Amino acid sequence: MADEGRLREEMNRGTEAAAILRNPIFIESFESLRTRYATLWADTPPNAPDERERLYVAINVLEDIFDHISSVMQTGEMAGHEIGEAARGQPVH
């Protein structure tokens, strides 16, 4: 069944995403970069708008990466629930 294969792939990707989000090196790196970028942004002199903009974009890209990995994890969790429901004979949404 193609749909089950897709759900299993999403579930596997979700498991991998969850492992990334729990990984101590990822957490340390993410927090370190977030803090560094925010501090540099706050300390940017008023006559350096290009540097402020670059740091603002960096902060937002960092958040986008985190949000994407979180989304993959959540999609995997939902796929796992759908697989479980199908196994119990309940309709899959």
Number of C-alpha atoms within 10 A of each C-alpha: 5 7 9 13 10 12 20 17 15 21 24 18 19 24 18 16 21 19 13 17 16 11 12 11 11 13 13 11 12 17 13 12 15 16 13 14 20 17 12 14 19 12 10 15 11 8 8 9 12 10 15 20 12 13 20 16 13 17 18 13 12 15 13 12 12 15 12 12 18 17 15 20 24 19 18 24 20 17 23 20 16 20 19 13 14 14 11 9 9 11 9 12 9
